[in-house]
């Protein structure tokens, strides 16, 4: 049965507890250097915790190297065994294509969901990329650490002068945490400066930066819907966290006093998917932002392992077969534990969950879902396997492999 919860007050208590947690448990970031802390929860939420320099170079080539060539793609598919920094689906006529970037080299690869052929379409070398923010299939932002462990941020366009495309772009001002709106128009960023957080909006190419306000709480995690800006406090097992809407230069409480809070907002901003964690207990919920009603999911997982489908009601999630003893979500974010996930489709309108795939049975591999994303038609979900950073996709438009579960 669907359980409805009502949000209570306690915002003052939340800020007292949050201040206590930030003072004693969250490591401070580098002042004026622009680099985030390498330790702690943010090291996993925004993974600049790998060493290695990065120099952008061109490796001229007259042909288009075929990395792999094969037949029809299986329903659950390992797109690349090499570590990747995420991908993006795009419509290619009646087909659905996929682009991804190889972590070690920065090379861009293109494939199809219909077959297993993958080809390299850019040979611009940018080693040790840590994060990519996809604007669309022709534009993206890459972020990496220099030898001095400073963050470099490069706004890129693929130049289609031939089949083998060059990366053209410019370096832009870095930030500590950032999120793109669903239409790919604006970045909402949080930058830590001298113990405070500066919140701002900026175009994906680095132009037209608009400062919003400065907050004494430096640990905000930004979220964005089509027409709304949100922030939530750094997640920590058992520590109450809150989600707030940015209204001008003020914050309006949306959700409060949720232990170990991790949140996502739907593309339309009318729903919030969030998980709580306290010790070994993890729960998943969805809230309607207009009424404040909260509905509990019949399955338990961490919200970062889920992605909204286009209707804003259903989500696809990686769901651990079991939770080892630990402190969640911290132990998963910090890599102290790894999961063997099943793939589930959760419909909060119906209060049901449908099992889509058991990767260990279907592909003979243990998968810990990270950075999930969906195609424009809601037919495929892509994700990184946190265990080895390989890139995968699953066709979700077929019949489920098991009966539905409901509350």
N, C-alpha and C positions, 0 to 999 in steps of 0.2 A: 504494500500500500504506500502511496506517495505521502511523504510527511511534509507538512507545511510548518515552517518556522517563522517567527516574527523577530525582526531586528530590534534589539534593545539599545538603551543609551549606554553611557559609560565612556564617552569620548575623552573626558578629562583623565580618567583612570588609564585609558589606553595610552595617552601621551606620556604620562608619568612612567608607565612600564616600558614604553618604547625608548624614552630617554635613558632609563636605567640600562636597558639592553645595549643601546648604541654606545654608551660610555664604557661599559665593561667588556662587551663581547665582539663588537665590530671593529676591525683594525682600521686605522686611519689611512687615507690615501696620500699620495705624494702631493705636497703643496706646489702649486704653480707649474708643475711639470706636466700636468694633463693626463698622467697615467693613473689608472685605478689600482687599488690594492691587489696584490697578486695572491693573497691568502683569503680564506673565508668564503662565505656563500657567493659573493659576487664573482669570484674566480670561476664558478661554474655557470652562473646565469649569463655572464658576459665574459667569455673564456680567453682573456689575455693573460694566461698563466703558462705560456710556453716561451722558451727562449728562442734565439735565432734572429739573424738580421734579415733584411729584405732589400734587394736592389732590383729595380725594374729594368729588364733587358729585352731586346728583340732577338729571336733566333730565326732568321729568314728561312723560308721553305717554299718550294715551288709546287709541292703537292699537298694533298689533304690526307694526313695519316689516318688509316682505319685502325682503331684500337681493338675492336672486336666486331665480328661479322657473323650473323647467325639467322636462325629462323624465328618463328613466332615466339613472342614473349610469354613466359608463364604468368599465372595470376599473381603470385608472390615472387618478386624478381630482385636479385641483387644486381643493381645497375653497374656498380664499380666496386671492386674489392679494395682499391686504393683509398686512403682517407680523403674525404670530401668535406667541404664546408657548407653543404646544403645545396638545394636546387630550386628550380621553378618550372612548373608546367606552363605550356602555352598552347593555344589553339592553332593548328596548322591545317586549315581546310576542315575536312571531316576527321582528321587524325588529331591526336594530342601529342605534342612534342615535349621534351624535357631538356633543360640546360643545367649543367652543374660545373663547379670549379674544383679542381684538384688542389688539396691543401698544400702539398709539398712544392708545387711548381707555379700555381696560379693559372695554369692552362684551362681554357674553357672547352667543354665537350658538349655535343648535342646528340640526342637520341630520340627514339620514338617509343610510345607505349605499345605499339603493334608488333615490333620485332626487337631483337637484341643487338642490332648493329649500332655502334657508337663511334662517332668520329670527332677528332679534335678540330675545333674551328678557330682557335686562337693560340698562337705560340708565344705570346708575350709572357715572360717569366717574372713572377713575383713570388719568391719563396716564402714559406711558412705563414700563409694567410690564416688568421684566426677567426674572422667573421666576414660574412657577406650579407648585405641588405639589398634584396632584389627590388628594383623599382618596376621594371618590366623586362621582357626578354632581351632588350637592346641596351638597357641601362641598369647599372648596379653600383653599389658602394662597397669597396673592400677595405679591410682594416687589418693591420699587422703591427708587430713590434720590431723596432729597429735594434741594432746591436746595443744601443744605450737603453733599451727597454722603454722607449717613448712610443706612444701610439701614433702611427701614421694612418691617415684616412684619405682614400683616393676615390674620387667620383669618376665613373668610367662609362664610356659608350663604345659599343662594338661598331667599328667602321667597316661597312660592307663593300669594300672595294674588290673583293674576290671571295672565293669559298673559304680561304684561310684569312680570317679577319684580324685586324690589329685592334689593340685597346687604345683608345684615345680619351684623355680626360685631364683632370687637374687635382692637385692636392687641396684639401679643404680643412677647415678648423676641426679638430677632433673633439670628442665628447666622451663622457664616461659610460652613459647608458642612453640608448636612443631607440625609437620605434617609428616606423613609417605608417601613415594612415592607409586604409584599405584601397584607396584610389591611387596611391603612389605619388601624391602631390606634395606632402609636407612631412618633415621629420620633427618629432617632439623629443627634445634632448634634455638630459640632466648632466651638468658638469660640476664636479666638485672643485671648489676654490677656497683654500684657507679654512677648511672645516665647514663651509656652507655649501649649499647646492644652488646653482644658477639654472633655472628652467627657461627654455627658449624654443622657438620654432624656426626652422630653416628649410629652404628648398633643397632637394636632393643633390643639386650641383653646388651647394654651398652658398648660394646667393640669398639675398633678402632675409637676413637673420633678424628675428624679432624677439627681444628679451621679454619674458613674462614677469618674473619676480625672482627674488633670492630667498631661500628658506634656510633656517638654522639646522634643519634636519637634512643631512647630506646623503642619506641612504635611499631616497625615493627611487622606485622603479616606475618608469613611464609606460602608459598604455594609451591607445588611441582608437577611436571608432571613426566613422565617416564624419561625424559632426560633434565629437566630444573628446576632451582630454581628461585623463585620469592618472592618478599615482597611487601606489600602495607601498607600505613599509617593507623593509628587508625581511624576508622570511626567516623564522627561527622556531625550532620545535618547542611547542608549549608556550611561546611568548605571544600575547595577543597582538594581532596586526589589524590594520584598517585600510580600506579603499576609499579614495576621495575623488570627487570631480573638481577639476580646475575651473573656477568661475572668475574670470578677470584676474585679479591678483589675490584671490582668496581660494580656500579649499572648502568644499561642501561634503560632509560625510555621506557616503553611500552604504558602507558596510563596516562594522566595527567589532572589536573584541573577538576575533577569530584566530585561534592559536595556529602558528605555523602557516600563515596565510600565503598562498600563491594564487594569482588571479589572472583572468583574461576577459576582455570585453568582446561582445559580438560585433560584427561589422556595422550593424545599425545602432549599437550602443544601448539597446533596450534590454539586454540580458548580460549577466556576468557569470562566467564559469569560475568556480574557485574550489580550492582544496584546503583542508586543514590538516595539521599534523601535531600530535602530542605523544611523545614517546614512540611506541610501535603502532599507534592507531592513526590511520589515514582515512579521510572521507572526502567525497566529491559532491558538490552541490551546484545548482544553478539558481540565480536570483533574477526576478523581474525588477528592473530599476524603477518602474513607475509605481508599483504597489509595495515593493519591499518583500514580497513573498519569496521564500527559499524552498526549493525542492531537492530532496536528497536523491542521489543516483543509486541504482541497485548494484553498481560495481564500485570498487574503491581504487583510486589511483591518484597521482599527483597531476595537477592541472597543466603543468608544463609538458606533459606527455600526451596532450589532447590538442585537437584543432577543430574549429567550427566549420561546419558545412555552410553553404550559402544561405540557407533559410534561417540561420541564427538560433535554431532550436535543437538540432542534432549535432553531435560531436563524434569524431573518431578518436579513440584513445588506445595507447599502449597500456595494458593492465597487467601488473605483475601476477604471476602464478601464485606467488606467496611473498610476504614481506619478511625478510630476515630480521632478527632482533636488532633494534637500532633506534636512533633518534631521527624522526622524519619531520620535514623533508631534508634536513641538513646532511644526513649521512649519504643520501643519494646524490645531492647536489655536489658534495665534496668528493665523490668517488670512493667512499668507504664501503659501499655495498653496490652490487650490480643485480639487475633483475633479469628474469626470463619472462618476457611479456607475451600475452595474447593480444590480438587486435579485436576491439569491440566497437560497435556502433551503438551509441546511447541516444535515445529519443526522449527528451524531457517532457515533450507534449504528451506522450503516451505513458511515460514512466517505465520504459522498458529498455533492455540492453540485448543486442544481438551479437553473438560470437561470429566474427568474420574469418579469423585465421589463427591457427596455432603454428607459428613459424618453425618450432622444433620438429613438428610432424611434417609440415608442408615443404620446408627447405632444408631440414636437418641442420639448422643453426639456431643458437640462442641469441635473441635480439632484445636489446634494451632500448626502447624507442626514445628518440631525442629529436627535437626540431621538426615536428610533423608539419606538412603543408598539403593542400589539396589543389586539384585542377579546376578551371573555371566551370566545368560541367558537373562537378561533384562525383566523378566516376573513378578517380584515382586518389590515393593518398601516398605521399612520399615521406621519407624520414631517414634520419641518420641512425645507425646502430651505435649507441654509446660505447659498446664494448670494443669496437675496432675502428669506428668512424667510417665504415662502409656506407654506401648510399643504396636505399631500397625503394621499391614502389609496390603497392598492392591495388589490384582492381577491386573496387568495392561495389560495383553495380550488379554483381551476380547474386544468386541466391545464397543465403548464409549457410554455414556448415553445421549449425546447431540450432535447436529451438531457442526462442527468446526467453530471457529472464526478466522478471518484473518484481516490483515490491509488493 
